[in-house]
Amino acid sequence: MAALLRNLSCKVQVSAVVRATRCYASIANTQLFIDGKFVDSQAKNWIDLHNPATNEVITRVPQSTRAEMQAAVDAAAKAYDSWSQTTILTRQGIMFKLQALIKANQRRIAENITLEQGKTLPDAEGDVLRGLQVVEHACSVTSLQLGETLSGVAKDMDIHSYRVPLGVCAGITPFNFPAMIPLWMFPLALVCGNTFVVKPSERDPGATMMLAALAQEAGVPDGVLNVIHGAVDAVNFICDDPVIRAISFVGSDQAGKYIYERGSKCGKRVQSNMGAKNHGVILADANKEATLNQLVGAAFGAAGQRCMALPTAVFVGDAKQWIPELVKRASELKVNAGHEPGTDVGPLISPQAKQRVCGLVQSGIDDGAKPLLDGRGVSVPGYPNGNFVGPTILADVKREMECYKEEIFGPVLLCMCVDTLDEAIDLINSNPYGNGTAIFTNNGATARKFTQKIDVGQIGINVPIPVPLPMFSFTGSRGSFRGDLNFYGKGGVQFYTQVKTVTSLWKEEDATHTKAQVTMPTMR
């Protein structure tokens, strides 16, 4: 494990003089993790992984062969027999060790995320931290997995139920949170007694590989956690394999709908977090300084590549007068490579992502939106080939515009103006997505009305990115989620377990004598 961490970490030891990509003497292949071993893939097809800040190839990711994927599932199935019977205290103890190891290696994992995904180093550390919090919550499994009992439901009869693991589960994770999303999945699955196969994004699998190494060091037995790589073929394999009982997915609309439908048709339990179009509603009575700062951070942080980003600002009444100051603050953000000190906005994940973002911005302008800040032509010294788009703000956006209907997934903020709170609520509720929303106001009655009327799963009051902490669940709704059990929290435990109910009858008259017999036994 230490060797793997050193190998991944050496790629991101940078200074002000030496760029990250210059650390490479050669390009290494990303390995698989199957049955407790890091193994080289025998794949014929490979995916080049590029540093988003330079577009230089930093590793090659295999498209796992069918035999390799089958080996991962077979290992998980074999390990399930013993792992599911391991005591809950043993599994809890392993989670405590995993928590400590992730915390000790947080910086190393974050450096790898910055290298492969592009986000700033502080943001990458936050990526790891939010996943770590789920591991910490998994340590409370002795309370989370409690069953129920009812004594004396009938004469001499009792009923009790308890939660048991499902079997082999699988996770398919996105590129935008290489550590947090895998940690939403496999720690809870494992601590509940399941085994797991994870397919991280082929664009940045390094963090998942590091987490697998740490899990092994924490004491997770061979075969309990496995990592495969690939694209469409790997997704289809996970959906179709009859041994896999449940699938967790976070990613795009198209992929999420496909996985939910295909996995469900194969009889699997599926939870699918998908796209979003989150709105922030700004009222003139809000704290101006705090609101503008939060809008800028939520819209442009992580280069807008968050499913809980705030890409749409809805100004109610006189609040629209704040827009010029919002533009000024956004224009002051520093665009640079993620590992460079002081960077606010890093690169997008790929040239294709940059092209798509720029295209949606242009479509908005063509449809009549006004570009108040255009970051499409941003120049980053030292990184001429990076996938950079600077903060961009469009005003006078209408709901029929393509830039509004589509999830842009880039550093672009759309500004819309309405006269009343009711209009803002109607706008949000008419949008097909329901991942998150926020309202900025100092009026408690206004905030309460908003929370009662809005049809969105996660709401922030003066909180721009209302992602719940792990003692709650991630509760995106409507077009942003398919399934009936949410990620982490109580919903996560319920997703990775099934209820077994026992009805027992022990007749009182059948109770054996407790007094010792000391007389001579006789035959009667």
C-alpha positions as CSV (number, residue, x, y, z in Angstrom):
1,M,0.0,0.0,0.0
2,A,2.8,2.4,0.9
3,A,4.4,1.8,-2.5
4,L,1.2,2.6,-4.3
5,L,0.7,5.9,-2.3
6,R,4.3,6.9,-3.1
7,N,3.8,6.1,-6.7
8,L,0.7,8.2,-7.0
9,S,2.0,10.9,-4.8
10,C,5.2,11.4,-6.7
11,K,3.3,12.6,-9.6
12,V,2.1,15.7,-7.8
13,Q,5.2,16.9,-5.9
14,V,5.4,20.3,-7.5
15,S,7.2,23.6,-6.8
16,A,6.9,27.1,-8.2
17,V,9.5,26.2,-10.7
18,V,8.8,22.7,-11.7
19,R,5.3,21.9,-13.1
20,A,3.4,18.8,-12.1
21,T,3.7,17.1,-15.4
22,R,7.5,17.3,-15.5
23,C,7.7,14.7,-12.7
24,Y,7.1,12.0,-15.3
25,A,9.9,10.0,-16.7
26,S,7.5,7.6,-18.3
27,I,3.7,7.1,-18.4
28,A,2.5,4.4,-16.1
29,N,-0.6,2.3,-16.5
30,T,-3.4,2.4,-13.9
31,Q,-3.9,-1.0,-12.3
32,L,-6.9,-3.0,-11.2
33,F,-7.6,-4.0,-7.6
34,I,-9.0,-7.6,-7.5
35,D,-9.1,-10.0,-4.6
36,G,-6.7,-7.9,-2.5
37,K,-4.1,-7.5,-5.3
38,F,-3.1,-4.6,-7.5
39,V,-2.8,-6.3,-10.9
40,D,-1.9,-5.1,-14.4
41,S,-4.7,-5.3,-16.8
42,Q,-4.6,-7.4,-20.0
43,A,-6.9,-5.0,-21.8
44,K,-6.4,-4.4,-25.5
45,N,-8.1,-1.0,-25.3
46,W,-6.8,1.8,-23.1
47,I,-8.0,5.4,-22.3
48,D,-5.4,8.1,-22.1
49,L,-5.8,10.3,-18.9
50,H,-4.8,13.9,-19.4
51,N,-3.8,16.5,-16.9
52,P,-6.6,19.1,-17.4
53,A,-4.2,22.0,-16.9
54,T,-1.8,20.9,-19.6
55,N,-3.5,18.1,-21.6
56,E,-0.4,16.0,-21.3
57,V,-1.0,12.3,-20.8
58,I,-0.2,11.2,-17.2
59,T,-1.5,7.6,-17.1
60,R,-3.4,5.1,-19.2
61,V,-6.6,3.6,-17.8
62,P,-7.6,0.1,-19.0
63,Q,-11.0,-0.9,-20.3
64,S,-11.1,-4.0,-18.2
65,T,-11.6,-7.3,-20.0
66,R,-14.7,-9.3,-19.3
67,A,-12.6,-11.9,-17.6
68,E,-11.1,-9.3,-15.3
69,M,-14.5,-7.9,-14.4
70,Q,-15.8,-11.4,-13.8
71,A,-12.8,-12.1,-11.6
72,A,-13.7,-9.0,-9.5
73,V,-17.3,-10.2,-9.0
74,D,-16.2,-13.7,-8.3
75,A,-13.8,-12.5,-5.6
76,A,-16.5,-10.4,-4.1
77,A,-19.0,-13.3,-4.1
78,K,-16.4,-15.6,-2.5
79,A,-15.5,-13.1,0.2
80,Y,-19.2,-12.4,1.0
81,D,-19.7,-15.7,2.8
82,S,-17.2,-14.9,5.5
83,W,-17.4,-11.1,5.5
84,S,-21.2,-11.1,6.0
85,Q,-20.7,-13.3,9.1
86,T,-18.0,-11.0,10.5
87,T,-19.3,-9.3,13.7
88,I,-20.5,-5.8,13.4
89,L,-17.9,-4.7,16.0
90,T,-15.1,-6.1,13.8
91,R,-16.5,-4.2,10.8
92,Q,-16.9,-1.1,12.9
93,G,-13.3,-1.4,14.0
94,I,-12.0,-1.5,10.5
95,M,-14.0,1.7,9.7
96,F,-12.3,3.4,12.6
97,K,-8.9,2.4,11.2
98,L,-10.0,3.5,7.6
99,Q,-11.1,6.9,9.0
100,A,-7.7,7.5,10.6
101,L,-5.8,6.4,7.5
102,I,-7.8,8.6,5.2
103,K,-7.3,11.6,7.5
104,A,-3.5,10.9,7.6
105,N,-3.3,10.7,3.8
106,Q,-5.8,13.5,3.0
107,R,-3.2,15.8,1.4
108,R,-1.8,13.0,-0.8
109,I,-5.2,12.0,-2.1
110,A,-6.0,15.7,-2.7
111,E,-2.8,16.2,-4.7
112,N,-3.7,13.3,-6.9
113,I,-7.2,14.7,-7.4
114,T,-5.8,18.0,-8.5
115,L,-3.4,16.3,-10.9
116,E,-6.1,14.1,-12.6
117,Q,-9.3,16.2,-12.2
118,G,-7.9,19.8,-12.1
119,K,-9.7,21.3,-9.1
120,T,-7.8,23.5,-6.8
121,L,-5.8,21.8,-4.0
122,P,-8.0,23.3,-1.2
123,D,-11.1,22.2,-3.0
124,A,-9.6,18.7,-3.5
125,E,-8.9,18.5,0.2
126,G,-12.6,19.4,0.8
127,D,-13.5,16.6,-1.6
128,V,-11.7,14.1,0.6
129,L,-13.1,15.6,3.8
130,R,-16.7,15.4,2.8
131,G,-16.1,11.7,1.9
132,L,-14.3,11.2,5.2
133,Q,-17.3,12.4,7.1
134,V,-19.4,9.5,5.6
135,V,-16.7,7.1,6.8
136,E,-17.0,8.6,10.3
137,H,-20.7,8.2,10.2
138,A,-20.3,4.6,9.1
139,C,-18.5,4.0,12.3
140,S,-21.9,4.5,14.1
141,V,-23.2,1.4,12.4
142,T,-24.0,-0.3,15.7
143,S,-26.8,2.3,16.0
144,L,-27.7,2.7,12.4
145,Q,-28.3,-1.1,11.8
146,L,-30.5,-1.7,14.8
147,G,-33.6,-3.7,14.2
148,E,-37.0,-3.6,15.9
149,T,-38.9,-5.9,18.2
150,L,-42.4,-6.4,19.6
151,S,-42.8,-8.7,22.5
152,G,-46.1,-10.5,23.2
153,V,-47.8,-9.8,19.9
154,A,-49.9,-12.8,20.7
155,K,-49.8,-15.3,23.6
156,D,-46.2,-16.6,23.9
157,M,-45.3,-15.0,20.5
158,D,-42.7,-12.4,19.7
159,I,-41.7,-10.7,16.5
160,H,-38.4,-9.1,15.8
161,S,-36.8,-7.8,12.6
162,Y,-33.2,-6.9,11.8
163,R,-31.2,-5.7,8.9
164,V,-28.9,-8.0,6.9
165,P,-26.6,-7.3,4.0
166,L,-27.7,-7.8,0.4
167,G,-24.6,-9.5,-1.1
168,V,-22.3,-8.1,-3.8
169,C,-23.0,-4.5,-4.5
170,A,-21.4,-2.1,-7.1
171,G,-20.7,1.6,-7.5
172,I,-20.2,3.7,-10.7
173,T,-18.7,7.1,-9.8
174,P,-18.3,10.4,-11.7
175,F,-15.2,12.5,-12.5
176,N,-16.1,15.6,-10.5
177,F,-15.7,14.1,-6.9
178,P,-13.0,11.4,-7.2
179,A,-12.8,10.8,-3.5
180,M,-16.1,11.9,-2.0
181,I,-18.5,9.9,-4.2
182,P,-16.7,6.5,-3.8
183,L,-16.7,7.2,0.0
184,W,-20.5,7.8,-0.2
185,M,-20.7,4.2,-1.4
186,F,-18.3,1.5,-0.3
187,P,-17.8,2.3,3.4
188,L,-21.5,2.0,4.1
189,A,-21.9,-1.0,2.0
190,L,-18.9,-2.8,3.6
191,V,-19.8,-1.9,7.2
192,C,-23.3,-3.3,6.6
193,G,-21.7,-6.6,5.6
194,N,-21.8,-6.4,1.8
195,T,-18.9,-6.8,-0.6
196,F,-18.2,-4.2,-3.3
197,V,-17.1,-3.7,-6.9
198,V,-16.4,-0.1,-7.8
199,K,-15.9,1.4,-11.3
200,P,-14.5,4.9,-10.8
201,S,-14.5,7.4,-13.6
202,E,-12.0,6.6,-16.3
203,R,-11.0,10.3,-16.2
204,D,-9.6,10.3,-12.7
205,P,-9.4,6.8,-11.0
206,G,-6.3,7.5,-8.9
207,A,-8.1,8.6,-5.7
208,T,-10.2,5.4,-5.7
209,M,-7.1,3.3,-6.1
210,M,-5.5,5.1,-3.1
211,L,-8.7,4.6,-1.1
212,A,-8.6,0.8,-2.0
213,A,-5.0,0.6,-0.7
214,L,-6.0,2.4,2.5
215,A,-9.0,0.1,3.0
216,Q,-6.7,-2.9,2.6
217,E,-4.3,-1.5,5.2
218,A,-7.2,-0.9,7.5
219,G,-8.0,-4.6,7.5
220,V,-10.6,-5.0,4.8
221,P,-10.1,-8.7,3.7
222,D,-9.2,-9.8,0.2
223,G,-12.1,-9.7,-2.2
224,V,-14.3,-7.5,-0.1
225,L,-13.5,-4.4,-2.1
226,N,-12.5,-4.6,-5.8
227,V,-11.8,-1.9,-8.4
228,I,-12.3,-2.3,-12.2
229,H,-12.0,0.3,-14.9
230,G,-13.7,1.0,-18.2
231,A,-16.5,2.8,-20.0
232,V,-19.7,1.5,-21.5
233,D,-18.8,-2.2,-21.5
234,A,-18.0,-2.0,-17.8
235,V,-21.3,-0.3,-17.0
236,N,-23.3,-2.9,-19.0
237,F,-21.4,-5.7,-17.2
238,I,-22.4,-4.2,-13.8
239,C,-26.0,-3.8,-14.8
240,D,-26.3,-7.3,-16.2
241,D,-24.3,-9.5,-13.9
242,P,-26.7,-11.7,-11.9
243,V,-24.5,-11.8,-8.8
244,I,-24.6,-8.0,-8.3
245,R,-27.6,-7.2,-6.1
246,A,-27.5,-3.3,-6.0
247,I,-25.9,-0.5,-8.0
248,S,-25.1,3.0,-6.8
249,F,-24.6,5.7,-9.5
250,V,-23.8,9.4,-9.5
251,G,-23.3,11.2,-12.8
252,S,-25.0,12.5,-15.9
253,D,-28.7,12.3,-16.9
254,Q,-28.2,10.1,-19.9
255,A,-26.0,7.6,-18.0
256,G,-28.1,7.7,-14.9
257,K,-31.4,6.9,-16.6
258,Y,-29.8,4.1,-18.7
259,I,-28.2,2.5,-15.6
260,Y,-31.4,2.8,-13.6
261,E,-33.6,1.2,-16.3
262,R,-31.1,-1.5,-17.3
263,G,-30.2,-2.4,-13.7
264,S,-33.8,-2.4,-12.6
265,K,-34.8,-4.7,-15.5
266,C,-32.2,-7.1,-14.3
267,G,-33.8,-7.2,-10.8
268,K,-31.3,-5.0,-9.0
269,R,-31.8,-2.3,-6.5
270,V,-30.6,1.0,-8.0
271,Q,-30.0,4.5,-6.6
272,S,-29.1,7.0,-9.3
273,N,-28.1,10.7,-8.6
274,M,-28.2,12.6,-11.9
275,G,-28.3,16.1,-13.4
276,A,-29.3,19.4,-11.8
277,K,-30.2,23.0,-12.4
278,N,-30.0,24.6,-9.0
279,H,-31.4,28.1,-8.4
280,G,-30.4,30.7,-5.8
281,V,-33.2,33.2,-5.0
282,I,-31.9,36.6,-3.8
283,L,-34.1,39.0,-2.0
284,A,-33.2,42.7,-1.3
285,D,-33.4,42.2,2.4
286,A,-30.6,39.6,2.5
287,N,-27.1,40.3,3.8
288,K,-25.6,41.8,0.7
289,E,-21.9,41.1,1.4
290,A,-22.4,37.5,2.5
291,T,-24.9,36.8,-0.3
292,L,-22.6,38.0,-3.1
293,N,-19.6,36.2,-1.7
294,Q,-21.6,33.0,-1.4
295,L,-23.1,33.3,-4.9
296,V,-19.6,33.7,-6.4
297,G,-18.2,30.7,-4.5
298,A,-21.1,28.5,-5.3
299,A,-21.3,29.4,-9.0
300,F,-17.6,29.3,-9.9
301,G,-16.0,27.0,-7.3
302,A,-14.7,23.7,-8.8
303,A,-15.0,25.4,-12.1
304,G,-18.8,24.9,-11.8
305,Q,-18.4,21.1,-12.0
306,R,-20.6,20.2,-9.1
307,C,-24.1,18.7,-9.2
308,M,-24.9,21.1,-6.3
309,A,-23.3,24.2,-7.9
310,L,-25.5,27.3,-8.0
311,P,-25.5,28.2,-11.7
312,T,-28.7,30.2,-11.8
313,A,-29.3,33.3,-9.7
314,V,-32.9,34.6,-9.5
315,F,-33.0,38.2,-8.3
316,V,-36.3,39.3,-6.8
317,G,-37.4,42.9,-7.2
318,D,-34.7,45.5,-6.3
319,A,-32.1,42.8,-5.6
320,K,-31.2,43.0,-9.3
321,Q,-29.3,46.2,-8.5
322,W,-26.6,43.9,-7.0
323,I,-25.7,42.3,-10.3
324,P,-22.9,44.8,-11.3
325,E,-21.1,44.2,-8.0
326,L,-21.6,40.5,-8.4
327,V,-19.8,40.8,-11.8
328,K,-17.0,42.7,-10.3
329,R,-16.3,40.1,-7.6
330,A,-16.4,37.3,-10.2
331,S,-14.0,39.1,-12.4
332,E,-11.5,39.2,-9.6
333,L,-11.2,35.4,-9.3
334,K,-7.9,33.9,-10.3
335,V,-7.9,31.3,-13.0
336,N,-4.9,28.9,-13.0
337,A,-3.8,25.3,-12.6
338,G,-5.3,23.7,-9.5
339,H,-1.9,23.2,-7.7
340,E,-0.8,26.8,-8.2
341,P,-1.1,28.9,-4.9
342,G,-4.0,31.3,-4.9
343,T,-6.0,29.7,-7.7
344,D,-9.8,30.2,-7.4
345,V,-10.9,28.5,-10.7
346,G,-9.1,25.5,-12.2
347,P,-9.6,23.9,-15.6
348,L,-12.5,21.9,-16.8
349,I,-12.0,18.1,-17.1
350,S,-11.5,17.9,-20.8
351,P,-11.3,19.8,-24.1
352,Q,-14.8,18.4,-24.9
353,A,-16.2,19.8,-21.7
354,K,-14.7,23.2,-22.5
355,Q,-16.2,23.1,-26.0
356,R,-19.6,22.2,-24.6
357,V,-19.6,25.0,-22.0
358,C,-18.5,27.6,-24.6
359,G,-21.1,26.4,-27.0
360,L,-23.9,26.7,-24.4
361,V,-22.7,30.2,-23.5
362,Q,-22.8,31.2,-27.2
363,S,-26.2,29.7,-27.6
364,G,-27.4,31.9,-24.8
365,I,-26.0,35.0,-26.4
366,D,-27.5,34.1,-29.7
367,D,-30.9,33.7,-28.0
368,G,-30.7,37.2,-26.5
369,A,-28.8,36.8,-23.2
370,K,-26.4,39.6,-22.3
371,P,-22.8,38.6,-21.5
372,L,-21.8,40.7,-18.5
373,L,-18.6,38.7,-18.0
374,D,-17.1,36.4,-20.7
375,G,-14.4,34.1,-19.6
376,R,-14.2,32.0,-22.8
377,G,-11.0,33.6,-24.0
378,V,-9.1,33.5,-20.7
379,S,-5.4,33.1,-21.0
380,V,-3.4,31.3,-18.3
381,P,0.3,32.0,-18.5
382,G,2.4,28.8,-18.5
383,Y,-0.6,26.6,-19.4
384,P,-1.5,27.4,-23.0
385,N,-3.1,24.0,-23.6
386,G,-5.3,23.8,-20.5
387,N,-9.1,23.4,-20.5
388,F,-9.7,26.8,-18.9
389,V,-12.8,28.9,-19.0
390,G,-13.0,31.9,-16.8
391,P,-16.0,33.0,-14.8
392,T,-18.8,33.9,-17.1
393,I,-22.1,35.7,-16.3
394,L,-25.1,36.0,-18.6
395,A,-28.0,38.3,-17.8
396,D,-31.5,38.6,-19.2
397,V,-31.7,34.8,-19.4
398,K,-35.2,33.3,-20.2
399,R,-36.5,29.9,-19.3
400,E,-36.9,28.8,-23.0
401,M,-33.1,29.3,-23.7
402,E,-30.9,26.2,-24.2
403,C,-28.4,27.6,-21.8
404,Y,-31.1,27.5,-19.1
405,K,-32.6,24.2,-19.9
406,E,-29.2,22.3,-20.1
407,E,-26.9,21.7,-17.1
408,I,-23.9,23.7,-18.2
409,F,-21.4,22.2,-15.7
410,G,-18.9,25.0,-16.0
411,P,-18.0,28.3,-14.4
412,V,-21.1,30.1,-15.8
413,L,-23.7,32.0,-13.8
414,L,-27.1,32.8,-15.4
415,C,-28.9,35.8,-14.0
416,M,-32.7,36.0,-14.1
417,C,-35.0,38.6,-12.7
418,V,-38.5,38.4,-11.3
419,D,-40.8,40.7,-9.5
420,T,-42.1,38.5,-6.7
421,L,-41.1,35.5,-4.6
422,D,-44.1,33.6,-6.0
423,E,-42.6,34.0,-9.5
424,A,-39.3,32.7,-8.3
425,I,-41.0,29.6,-6.8
426,D,-43.0,29.0,-10.0
427,L,-39.8,29.2,-12.1
428,I,-38.0,26.7,-9.9
429,N,-40.9,24.3,-9.6
430,S,-41.4,24.3,-13.4
431,N,-37.8,23.2,-14.0
432,P,-37.6,19.4,-14.2
433,Y,-34.7,19.1,-11.8
434,G,-35.0,19.0,-8.0
435,N,-31.5,18.5,-6.6
436,G,-31.0,21.7,-4.6
437,T,-31.9,25.3,-4.2
438,A,-31.2,28.2,-1.9
439,I,-32.8,31.4,-0.7
440,F,-31.0,34.5,0.6
441,T,-33.1,36.6,3.0
442,N,-33.2,38.0,6.5
443,N,-37.0,37.4,6.7
444,G,-37.9,34.2,8.5
445,A,-41.5,34.2,7.2
446,T,-40.2,34.5,3.6
447,A,-37.8,31.7,4.1
448,R,-40.5,29.5,5.6
449,K,-42.8,30.1,2.7
450,F,-40.1,29.2,0.3
451,T,-39.3,25.9,2.0
452,Q,-43.0,25.0,2.2
453,K,-43.8,25.8,-1.4
454,I,-40.7,24.7,-3.3
455,D,-40.5,21.3,-4.8
456,V,-36.8,20.6,-4.4
457,G,-35.1,17.9,-2.3
458,Q,-32.4,20.0,-0.7
459,I,-32.9,23.6,0.4
460,G,-30.5,26.1,1.8
461,I,-31.5,29.2,3.8
462,N,-28.6,31.6,3.4
463,V,-26.6,28.4,2.5
464,P,-25.7,28.3,-1.2
465,I,-24.7,24.6,-1.4
466,P,-27.0,22.7,1.0
467,V,-25.4,19.3,0.8
468,P,-26.5,17.5,4.0
469,L,-24.0,16.1,6.5
470,P,-23.9,12.3,6.6
471,M,-26.2,11.9,9.6
472,F,-28.9,13.0,7.1
473,S,-29.2,11.7,3.5
474,F,-28.5,13.3,0.2
475,T,-32.1,13.9,-0.9
476,G,-32.2,15.3,-4.5
477,S,-35.6,14.7,-6.0
478,R,-37.7,14.8,-9.2
479,G,-35.5,14.7,-12.4
480,S,-32.3,14.6,-10.3
481,F,-32.8,11.2,-8.8
482,R,-34.1,7.8,-9.6
483,G,-34.7,5.2,-6.9
484,D,-36.4,5.2,-3.6
485,L,-33.5,5.1,-1.1
486,N,-31.0,8.0,-1.0
487,F,-27.3,8.1,-0.5
488,Y,-25.7,7.8,3.0
489,G,-27.4,8.5,6.3
490,K,-30.4,6.3,7.2
491,G,-31.3,6.0,3.5
492,G,-27.9,4.7,2.7
493,V,-28.0,2.0,5.3
494,Q,-31.5,1.0,4.2
495,F,-30.2,0.8,0.6
496,Y,-27.4,-1.6,1.4
497,T,-29.5,-3.9,3.7
498,Q,-32.7,-5.8,3.6
499,V,-35.0,-6.6,6.5
500,K,-35.4,-10.1,7.9
501,T,-38.4,-10.6,10.2
502,V,-38.7,-13.5,12.7
503,T,-41.9,-14.5,14.4
504,S,-41.3,-16.9,17.3
505,L,-43.6,-19.0,19.4
506,W,-42.3,-20.4,22.7
507,K,-45.2,-21.9,24.8
508,E,-45.0,-21.2,28.4
509,E,-46.0,-24.8,29.3
510,D,-43.0,-26.1,27.3
511,A,-40.5,-24.4,29.6
512,T,-38.1,-26.9,31.2
513,H,-37.7,-27.3,34.9
514,T,-34.8,-25.3,36.3
515,K,-34.5,-27.2,39.6
516,A,-32.0,-30.0,39.6
517,Q,-33.3,-33.5,40.1
518,V,-31.5,-35.3,42.9
519,T,-33.8,-38.4,43.4
520,M,-33.1,-41.8,41.9
521,P,-34.2,-41.8,38.2
522,T,-37.0,-44.3,37.6
523,M,-38.6,-45.6,34.4
524,R,-42.3,-44.9,34.1
